[in-house]
Amino acid sequence: MIDKVTLRELRLMRERTQQEIADFLGVDRSTYASWEKTNTFDFSIVVRLCEYYKVDIQLIKE
C-alpha cells in the first residue's frame, strides 16, 4: 500500500516551489500556500496537480 501525501509533501518531493505550482495553476502564491497549510482545496485543483505531477489521484491525502 502506498502512503498518501499532502500537497506540501508532494511539492517538496518533486523539488518545486510554491510559486512554480501557483503559476501552473494560475493562482497567487499565497492562495496556493493557504491550500497547503489547510489541506483544503477544490477537487479540480487535485485533478490538475495529479496531471502536473503525473501521479494517481489516490496518492493525495484529503
Buried (B, 14 or more C-beta within 10 A) or exposed (E): EEEEBBBBBBBEEEEBEBEBBBEBBEBEBEBBBEBBEEEEBEEEBBEBBBEBBEBEEEBBEE
